[in-house]
């Protein structure tokens, strides 16, 4: 069980890295797009520009919440679902801290990253792992195109900073949301983003490789206003992530958000106890 839990925690960070999915046994929703009129395209792009302004000016730099995660693994002979609970903290652009606790509130596992290096502590086994997010071992489990340096944006359902080009605008079936085909100037991948111009939130983000294959599919739902004001900032409370295979599905639910959170880089460092075995991941 402990070995399976370690596998779960690895998937929980890296697939999302956070990250999550559909109910066990269900197929991934197909990407359905429909032509949009010139007026719809103009309206969607205007709303998206406003969304970006709000994300930059009104949304906080940091996130502090309680988190409940569930991993479902489906196979030919058996299906498994494992659950963990804990505390999640994050800061722009790629700082993350996730502490898994037992029912008594005692820490079982700690994961930290600054978007460049990571450290994880297995409290039960008294082992600490550290290394680069660009190491062969780490990249082996990360989906193609995933950028650890922008983990905060993946977690909060926002478009990461950088020069972007909206290469296409298409409508969904109901004509209320729009698929935006987004390409970052410094990336080989592209994203298909389902944007809600009424709520000014992203409902779904699909990362595609150069061949157009889906490598990561993230659903964002149950958005909550965390910073009320004239231009409120909304954060998804439910995040569902899948890779290009449907056998591993993860769901992350956030709740009990703290307001006006401020962190520094020091908050994402940890002193490893002397009695822990320290292992370098290459």
Beta strands, then each sheet from edge to edge (+ up, - down):
strand 1: 62-74
strand 2: 79-91
strand 3: 95-101
strand 4: 107-113
strand 5: 117-122
strand 6: 127-132
strand 7: 164-171
strand 8: 178-184
strand 9: 190-196
strand 10: 201-208
strand 11: 214-227
strand 12: 233-243
strand 13: 248-255
strand 14: 277-281
sheet 1: 7+ 8- 9+ 10- 11+ 12- 13+ 1- 2+ 3- 4+ 5- 6+ 14+
end
